[in-house]
C-alpha cells in the first residue's frame, strides 16, 4: 500500500490509522493528509517518537495493510475459483 492509495480513501483509512496510532487528533487530519512528511512529523510529536521511528512505524503499518489486502484478494480469487469449479 502506498501513501497515494491511503489518501484516495482517507476517511476509511484514517480510522485504521487511528487504531494503530490512537493519539492522532481528528481535527489535524485534513491538513496532514496532503503531505506524508508533515503527517510523519505529527505522528512523531503525538506518539513520543523520533522522526525516524515515526517513519518506520508508518512504513510498517503500510506494509501490514498491504499484506492484509493481498490476503483478502487472494481469498476472494480462490473462493471464486472453487465456486466456479463446483458448478
C-alpha positions in Angstrom: 0.0 0.0 0.0 1.2 3.5 -0.8 0.5 6.9 0.5 -1.5 7.6 -2.6 -3.7 4.5 -2.0 -4.3 5.7 1.5 -5.2 9.3 0.7 -7.7 8.2 -2.0 -9.9 6.8 0.7 -8.7 8.9 3.6 -11.9 8.6 5.7 -11.8 4.8 5.7 -8.0 4.6 6.2 -7.9 7.2 8.9 -10.0 5.0 11.1 -7.4 2.2 10.6 -4.5 4.5 11.2 -6.1 5.8 14.4 -6.4 2.2 15.7 -2.7 1.9 15.4 -1.8 5.4 16.4 -4.5 6.5 18.9 -3.1 9.9 19.8 -3.9 11.4 16.4 -6.4 14.2 16.5 -9.3 14.2 14.1 -9.1 17.9 13.6 -5.5 17.8 12.3 -6.1 15.2 9.7 -7.5 17.3 6.8 -4.2 19.3 6.8 -1.9 16.3 7.3 -3.3 14.0 4.6 -1.9 16.4 2.0 1.7 15.7 2.9 3.2 12.5 4.1 6.3 14.2 5.6 4.1 16.5 7.6 2.0 13.5 8.7 5.1 11.7 9.9 6.3 14.7 11.8 2.9 15.0 13.5 2.9 11.2 14.2 6.3 11.6 15.9 5.1 14.5 18.0 1.9 12.9 19.2 3.4 9.5 20.0 6.7 10.5 21.5 8.7 9.1 18.7 11.7 10.3 16.8 11.0 11.2 13.2 12.9 8.1 12.1 10.9 5.9 14.4 7.6 7.5 13.2 8.6 6.9 9.6 9.5 3.3 10.4 6.3 2.7 12.3 4.2 4.2 9.5 6.0 2.1 6.8 5.3 -1.0 8.9 1.7 0.0 9.1 1.5 0.4 5.3 3.3 -2.9 4.8 0.9 -4.8 7.1 -2.1 -3.3 5.5 -0.7 -4.3 2.1 -0.3 -7.9 3.3 -3.9 -7.9 4.6 -5.2 -6.5 1.3 -3.3 -9.2 -0.6 -4.7 -11.9 1.7 -8.2 -10.7 1.1 -7.7 -10.5 -2.6 -6.2 -14.0 -2.7 -9.0 -15.4 -0.6 -11.6 -13.8 -2.9 -9.8 -15.3 -6.0 -9.6 -18.8 -4.5 -13.2 -18.7 -3.3 -14.3 -17.6 -6.7 -12.4 -20.4 -8.5 -13.5 -23.1 -6.1 -17.1 -21.9 -6.5 -16.7 -22.0 -10.3 -15.2 -25.4 -10.3 -18.1 -26.8 -8.3 -20.6 -25.7 -10.9 
